[in-house]
Every structure is written in structure tokens, then in C-alpha cells.
């Protein structure tokens, strides 16, 4: 068990969609910034680890279970914990609870440390990770698998200025936004996600032309993001019909 | 002088751009949510005024002076004040200060109240506005003027799912994002805004096809947003070269 860190958040209008429900893609970035505040408190902010080790954190995978999406002006508690790590991977959870203490969303994020100069994955330095009190494990958690997409619907889109983050590449949260937006508006307003998983394979550069691929079957959408002949990210989202919901 | 309300904010990575500077378009939405928190405290939240009066707030114009854009992890104070109102318009300022108390950004926003049913502008009810202690003025502040664009560069873009807010139309902050993104990436990373003004004319619906028009001349960009043969918004941005800056 690692040290836990939590904050509360009352959802403002700019964090919800047309259904008045949490916008999940931007929320992934919000959660990363929140875990950054835990790291700052522990003396392990991004700036410190870059200056002391020449390393930067990179998310490789997400697995997310959604029982219910919180709504406009609802107050939630976000609790994060760096639960465990092995030679190369660190595993962090985010649990989002409503005011009654019910678990709404559970996020599992896989992180690696990259050497900024060589761009290679670095072993996790013990003294870097120590303050989080995470458990050291031998086993490498198996990241979710993805099918190869066949007969996918393809759409092109240009990378825009505000897609680029301070690392000079497309922000992680944009890939999920693109996956959502490769689906029809009508589908999106009549469905809600119950589970999704994402894999980041290669960063996307400014001004790139991106191809989104999507296959929807049996309430599941499978996604790929391509640019310059390279697979950049994969995703899978399970959807429930909003009509089935009691809300 | 109206009642003032302030919050501090330490800029997380998802609120800054590739230059590590505040992303202004999303920040406009952030400021509106902040003024909403003042209204909630005064018993005049959006929900209350909708339920009691059938009215909704709409921003018609912005005028924004930028001395310096705050940077990643910088802590700023945002102070807002509903300064004055007349029969139809309410005027609100947002002042953004750095930790030394220097004024970085000044935002003047023009608001009207719309009758939700008739979609017509409503006179401002005295008892609705009273808690803000704004000054009642006779004079209508003159909103900035705009040139008609000639020989503009035109680009088309599709409205996307996450462009739509809980009011069912494109969020105000997206128009400024579109204006920025009608400029070249190279221009945006080598310039910074020193002033801009925006006028909202007509809302943009989901799934619309939008045309952005832009003319750049002498360090000033002029913008129009069109959809379905209708002018939706106008904007003007003054730019300074980043090389001229002392930062």
C-alpha cells in the first residue's frame, strides 16, 4: 500500500459535456496534474526528477471502470495512490467517490520513467520512488491486449495548436478525445462508457495529419490512432445505452 | 463598486500550452465558472435564476488586456467583480495578479440575461442583481467595433462532440480557440497576444460545419466565425513578437 493523497472537486461547467456529465478525456489530464501535486508534496515533482535524474514520467496504459459519471456541480473526492512498482513499471490508481462514498470511477495507470536524452525506458531508482511507500513487486502487470482492426472506418484530422502540451507533443488526453469523436454525435449522446482501456505507443508531433480508425460492434468500440504510417495509440471502450440507466 | 470575489490558482500542465504559458481560450471558461461560484455564494447561481426567473446569463463581448501570460506552476490570484449594470447589460471584470501583485491580465466581460423560452434579452431584475452591489449606470458601454473582413483566408472545420457544452451549443471559449488555430503553428509559437476582443453574435449548433476567416496585418489578426451563411462571432487579436519580450 502506498501513501494516499486526495482532493475534492465540484464539477464546473467546463468539465462536463452536453449531457452534463464529466468529460473523461480532459479528466485524465486533471488526474495526472493531481498526482503531480502529491509528488510535489513528497519532493518528487516533475522538475526535481528531471533536474536530479534526467528522467520524465510517461503513461503507457490506462484501464478505467466507470460505474457512474459524476454530473455538473456534483462534488467528488479523488483519491490517488502509487500502489506498486517493479524494475520498470509503476502502477497508480485513482478512485473517484461521490458524496455518499460510492465508488464512481476507478482508474489504473501504468507509468514508466524515460531518460530525456536517450528517450529509453529507465529502471526505477529506489530512492526516487521511496517517498510514495509503494510496494515493490516482482511481477509485471499484464497491460490489456488489443485486437487488430479490420474494415475500420477511417477519418483524417489535423493536429491543432492546443492539442500540443508543454512536452511539445500531442497531450495524452487528446487521443481519447479523438477516439470519442470518431463516433457519431447521435451515438455519443445516447450512450455512456462503462469501461475503457488505452495504450500509448508513440507520441504524435505538432502539425501532424492523424488517421483515426474505429470499429463498433456489440456495444464495444475499438480504436487506433495513426500518423505517418505509425500506430500511435490503441483503445477499446465498452458502452451502455443511456436508456438502460436509472439516472 | 461591486462585491469582489477571489481565488488563487496554481497553473497545472493541462492549463498551459507548448510554450508553458496559460491557454487563454480555456481560461475564459475557467473564469466564468469562478464567477459562477461567487453567484452561488450570493444565492444567485445559474440554477436559482433559471428556476426563479426563467433567465440564463449570456456573454456578448470580451475585451482583454494581457501584460504577461502566467506560466506553468505559477500561482495567480483571480479577482472578479460585477462592476456595473444598466437596463440590459451587466459588466464584470476579472483581474489576474501574480504573486508580486503585478496585474497580468484584465478581462472585461459584457453579459445579458436571456429569457430561456423566448430567447429574447430580458431587462435586468433589480432584486436579481442587488446582492452583487454593482453600480447602476445609465450609460451603455460601447462594445468594441469590428472591421468587415476582405480577402480573408478561409478554412472549414467540423464542430466536434466536446465543443458542445451543457447548454447544447458550442462553448464560448471554443470560438477563441478556433481563431487562434486559424493562424499558423509557426506564428503562434513565435508570438504572444497582448490584447484581444471578441463578439458573440449567434450560437453554433452541434454537428455544424464552421468556416473561420482570418486576415493578419501589422501584428493584428482579425477573425470571423461563420456557419450556415450566418456570422456567429467576430474577434481581433493584437500580437507581440516573443523575441521582443524580456521574459
Interface residues (C-beta under 8 A of the other chain):
Chain A: X12 X13 X14 X16 X17 X18 X19 X20 X23 X25 X26 X29 X30 X32 X33 X36 X47 X72 X73 X160 X161 X162 X164 X165 X166 X168 X171 X173 X177 X180 X181 X183 X185 X188 X206 X207
Chain B: X12 X13 X14 X16 X17 X18 X19 X20 X23 X25 X26 X29 X30 X32 X33 X36 X47 X72 X73 X160 X161 X162 X164 X165 X166 X168 X171 X173 X177 X180 X181 X183 X185 X188 X206 X207
